[in-house]
Amino acid sequence: MNRQSWAIELNFEEDENRTACTATLSGSGAPRIAGHGYSRRNPDDEPDARIGEEVAAARACSNLAHELLEAAATRIESHTHRPAHLNA
């Protein structure tokens, strides 16, 4: 059995009201794909960096998952020469 291990690294950029996150996939054989997610603090809410990071990270991981499905669909289509229909 062939075993591989991929990792997701989350990197954040923040200011007082906005958090951006990039989720990058790495590992042997991992496609070079990244997902991006953002959160913005409501001006009426107290600042809490952790909440912004959690929301932005969740959105970045969700975007990464969609990018992976698109990459897999493209690879399937290159083999089958037919449209691939992958659902999340």
C-alpha positions as a Markdown table, in Angstrom:
| # | Residue | x | y | z |
|---|---|---|---|---|
| 1 | Met | 0.0 | 0.0 | 0.0 |
| 2 | Asn | 1.3 | 3.4 | -1.0 |
| 3 | Arg | 1.0 | 6.0 | 1.8 |
| 4 | Gln | 1.3 | 9.7 | 1.4 |
| 5 | Ser | 0.9 | 12.6 | 3.8 |
| 6 | Trp | -0.3 | 16.1 | 2.9 |
| 7 | Ala | -0.5 | 19.0 | 5.3 |
| 8 | Ile | -2.4 | 22.3 | 5.2 |
| 9 | Glu | -0.6 | 25.4 | 6.4 |
| 10 | Leu | -2.7 | 28.4 | 7.4 |
| 11 | Asn | -1.2 | 31.8 | 7.2 |
| 12 | Phe | -3.0 | 35.0 | 8.4 |
| 13 | Glu | -2.8 | 38.7 | 7.7 |
| 14 | Glu | -4.8 | 40.9 | 10.0 |
| 15 | Asp | -5.6 | 44.5 | 10.6 |
| 16 | Glu | -8.0 | 46.0 | 13.1 |
| 17 | Asn | -11.1 | 45.0 | 11.1 |
| 18 | Arg | -10.2 | 42.3 | 8.6 |
| 19 | Thr | -8.5 | 38.9 | 8.6 |
| 20 | Ala | -7.2 | 37.2 | 5.5 |
| 21 | Cys | -6.2 | 33.5 | 5.5 |
| 22 | Thr | -4.3 | 31.4 | 2.9 |
| 23 | Ala | -4.6 | 27.7 | 3.2 |
| 24 | Thr | -1.7 | 26.0 | 1.4 |
| 25 | Leu | -1.4 | 22.3 | 0.6 |
| 26 | Ser | 2.0 | 20.7 | 0.9 |
| 27 | Gly | 3.5 | 17.3 | 0.9 |
| 28 | Ser | 5.0 | 14.7 | -1.4 |
| 29 | Gly | 2.8 | 14.5 | -4.5 |
| 30 | Ala | 0.4 | 17.2 | -3.3 |
| 31 | Pro | -0.9 | 19.5 | -6.0 |
| 32 | Arg | 0.2 | 23.1 | -5.7 |
| 33 | Ile | -3.1 | 24.5 | -4.6 |
| 34 | Ala | -4.1 | 27.2 | -2.2 |
| 35 | Gly | -7.4 | 28.4 | -0.8 |
| 36 | His | -8.3 | 31.9 | 0.4 |
| 37 | Gly | -10.7 | 33.1 | 3.0 |
| 38 | Tyr | -11.6 | 36.4 | 4.7 |
| 39 | Ser | -13.5 | 37.7 | 7.6 |
| 40 | Arg | -14.4 | 41.3 | 8.6 |
| 41 | Arg | -15.4 | 42.5 | 12.0 |
| 42 | Asn | -18.7 | 44.2 | 12.5 |
| 43 | Pro | -17.8 | 47.7 | 13.7 |
| 44 | Asp | -20.2 | 47.3 | 16.6 |
| 45 | Asp | -18.4 | 44.1 | 17.9 |
| 46 | Glu | -15.5 | 44.0 | 20.3 |
| 47 | Pro | -12.2 | 43.1 | 18.6 |
| 48 | Asp | -11.3 | 39.4 | 19.0 |
| 49 | Ala | -8.5 | 38.2 | 16.7 |
| 50 | Arg | -9.3 | 34.5 | 17.4 |
| 51 | Ile | -12.8 | 34.8 | 16.0 |
| 52 | Gly | -11.6 | 36.5 | 12.8 |
| 53 | Glu | -8.9 | 33.8 | 12.4 |
| 54 | Glu | -11.4 | 31.0 | 12.9 |
| 55 | Val | -13.9 | 32.4 | 10.3 |
| 56 | Ala | -11.1 | 33.2 | 7.8 |
| 57 | Ala | -9.5 | 29.8 | 8.2 |
| 58 | Ala | -12.8 | 27.9 | 7.8 |
| 59 | Arg | -13.5 | 29.9 | 4.6 |
| 60 | Ala | -9.9 | 29.3 | 3.3 |
| 61 | Cys | -10.2 | 25.5 | 3.9 |
| 62 | Ser | -13.6 | 25.5 | 2.2 |
| 63 | Asn | -12.1 | 27.3 | -0.8 |
| 64 | Leu | -9.1 | 24.9 | -0.8 |
| 65 | Ala | -11.5 | 21.9 | -0.9 |
| 66 | His | -13.3 | 23.4 | -3.9 |
| 67 | Glu | -10.0 | 24.0 | -5.6 |
| 68 | Leu | -9.0 | 20.4 | -5.0 |
| 69 | Leu | -12.2 | 19.1 | -6.5 |
| 70 | Glu | -11.7 | 21.3 | -9.6 |
| 71 | Ala | -8.2 | 20.0 | -10.0 |
| 72 | Ala | -9.4 | 16.4 | -9.6 |
| 73 | Ala | -12.2 | 17.0 | -12.2 |
| 74 | Thr | -9.7 | 18.4 | -14.6 |
| 75 | Arg | -7.5 | 15.4 | -14.2 |
| 76 | Ile | -10.4 | 13.0 | -14.6 |
| 77 | Glu | -11.5 | 14.8 | -17.8 |
| 78 | Ser | -8.0 | 14.6 | -19.2 |
| 79 | His | -8.2 | 10.8 | -18.8 |
| 80 | Thr | -11.8 | 10.2 | -19.9 |
| 81 | His | -12.2 | 13.0 | -22.4 |
| 82 | Arg | -15.7 | 13.5 | -20.9 |
| 83 | Pro | -17.0 | 16.1 | -18.3 |
| 84 | Ala | -16.5 | 15.0 | -14.7 |
| 85 | His | -19.2 | 15.7 | -12.2 |
| 86 | Leu | -17.8 | 15.8 | -8.6 |
| 87 | Asn | -19.8 | 17.0 | -5.7 |
| 88 | Ala | -18.5 | 18.3 | -2.4 |
